[in-house]
Amino acid sequence: GSFKYAWVLDKLKAERERGITIDIALWKFETPKYMVTVIDAPGHRDFIKNMITGTSQADCAILIIAGGTGEFEAGISKDGQTREHALLAFTLGVRQLIVAVNKMDTTKWSEDRFNEIVKETSTFIKKVGYNPKAVAFVPISGWHGDNMLEESTNMPWYKGWTKETKAGVVKGKTLLDAIDAIEPPVRPSDKPLRLPLQDVYKIGGIGTVPVGRVETG
């Protein structure tokens, strides 16, 4: 099923059984350019508080949109979670956005479907506050790995994404390229330490460990 690899991020037994992300999960990986921390925030309506906790610490949001017929439409409907999450991300101060159109395999790698989704998504993220010209739109298949790390051979029509930045126009092909094109925020190291807390852990042999994002200092 489509949850085949979800266990990588969905650690809790309840999450595995229900097939959804409940809590936020933190994972690290290295790209050619950055050390990236992934904050996997739940998309399910019941766990919106956890999603806010995760999103508030992000430098960039990756909006994963399901390309399947009906799924995309439900997500961007008036009460849809895709629309709500984009609004929350912007409201929480996340100014950089990547849009990954997932499940392209279920659309038979359709260029028309991708273009339709890009057009619709551009309209609603613009209303939220994002500039669509500064957003990378990447068609992917998480299931098959297309356009995740390497360029897909199933979508020869896709010539890559383009986005405008303060430094100029940036281009790329894959989701990894888009992650490497994130502009790291300036965090003043000469100011007093400010660390908004996300959680506090009690670790045996170490003690109480506060966890959060260093804003300054």
N, C-alpha and C positions, 0 to 999 in steps of 0.2 A: 504494500500500500504506500501511499504518499508520505507516511510518517516514518519510512525506513531509516532515515538518518536523523530524525528529530531527537533521538536519544542522546546525541552528542551534546546538545544544549539543554534538553529537558531532563534534568537529573532526578527530580522528585518522582516518587512512585505514583503519586496521584496524577502528575502530569503525563507520565507514560501511559497510564490506564485511560485517561480521558483524551489523550492525543492533542492536548493544547498546552501552551506555556502559561503557568500561573504566576510564579515568582520571576524576578529578574535574574539572569545568569550572566556572569562575567567570564569572558574567555580572552586569551591573548594570542596573537600571532604576528609574525614579522612579514612585512612586504619588502621589496627592494629598497624602499625609502623610509618607512615608518615602523615603529612598534605599535601595533593597534590593539586596543582593548575593545572587544565587542560587548555591548550591553544589550542582551537579548530581552526585549521588553514584550510582555504579553499583549496579544492583539484582541483577546476575548473581552467583551464588554464587562463581564463580571469582575475583572481584575484591573480596572482602569487606574486605581490608586497605585498599584505596583508599576504600571506603565509610566505614570507621571514620575515616580521615584527614579526610574531608570533613565528616562528621557532628559530629565533636568540636569543630568551630569554629562550629556553628550556634547561633543564639538560639532558633530555632523550627524544628521539622521538619514538612514537608508529606508525609504518607504518601499516595502515589498508589496507589489500589486499583483493579484492573481489575474492572469490573462484569459482564463476560461470563460466561456459564455455564461452569463448570469452572475458569476462570481465578482467580476469587476464592477458590473452595474450595481450589485448589492452593496459593495464597499463604498461607492461614491454617491449612493443615494442620500437623501436628506438626513437620514438617521444612521448612515453607514459608518463603519469603523475607520475606513481609509480616510475619509474626510475629517473625522474627529481627531485622528492621530496627527494628521498634517497640521491642523489648527493648534493642537496642544503643543506640538514640537515648536512651532513658531512663537506661540505665547510664552513658552518656557525659555525662550532666548536662543534656540538652536537655529542659526541663520544659514547654515550650509545644508543642502539637501541633495541626495542621490535618489533617483527613482529607478527601481529594478522591476521590470515587467516579467514576472515569473510564469512558469507553466506554459512556455511558448510551444512545448511539444504537444500540448492538448489542443492548440490552435492549428496544428500541422504547420508550424513555423510561418504563420501568415503575416506577410508584410502589411496588408491592409488592416488586420486586427491590431498590430503594434501601433501603426500610425493613428488609428482611431483612438486607442488608449492614450497615446501621447497628447493628442489634441484635447481630449476631455480632461485629462489630468492637469495639463498646462493651465486650462481655464480655471479649475478650482483651486490650484495652489497659488495662482496669481491673486485670487480673491482673498486667500488666507494671508498673503503678504510676501510670498516668495516671488523672485523674478525667474520665470521659466528659462530665460536665456542663460542663467547662471547655474542651471541644473543639468546634470548628465542623465539621460534616459537610456537605459541598457536593457535589451531583451535577453532574458536568461531562461535556462531550465535548470533549477537546482537539482532535479531528479537525475538528469543526464550530464550535468556539469557544463552545459553550453554557455559560453561567454562569461564564465565565472573567473577562471584563471587564464584560459586560453581562448583564442578566437574560435567561434563556432563554424563548422563546415555545413551546418544545416540551414544557415540563414545567409546565403551569399549576397542577398540584397542589402544586408546591413553594412553600411560603410563606416560605422563608428559614431561615437557621440562627440559633440562639441559644446563647450560652455565658456561663457565670458567671465573673466576674473579681473581684479584690479591690475594684475600684471599683464593682462592680454588674453588672447584666445587660447584655450587648452583643448587638446583632442586626445581621444583614446578609443579603445575597442571594447575592453572587458570591464567587469565589475571591479576587478583588482586595479585596473588602470584608474578607474574613477575614485577608488579609495586613496590611491597614491596622489591624486590631484587635489585632495582636501588641503585647504590652507590652514596650517596650525595657528591657533589664536595666540595673541601676545599676552603672556601672564607676567606681570611685573615681579621680578625676583627680589627687587630692592625694597619692596613694601613689607609691612608686617604680615605674618602668616594668617591666612584666612582659609579655612577648610570646612565647607558645609558638609555635615555628616549625612551619610546614606544609611549606615548601620553600625552597630557595635557588636563585636564578637568576643566571646570569652574562650580563649585558647589555652588548653592545659599546658603548664610549664612555661607559658609566656605571660599570660594575664589578659587584661582587657585591651582589645585592639579596635580603635575607632577607624572606620573606613569612609572615604569620601574623595572629593576632587580638590586638589590644591588650586585655589584661585589666585592667590598672591603669596609672596614670601618664599 
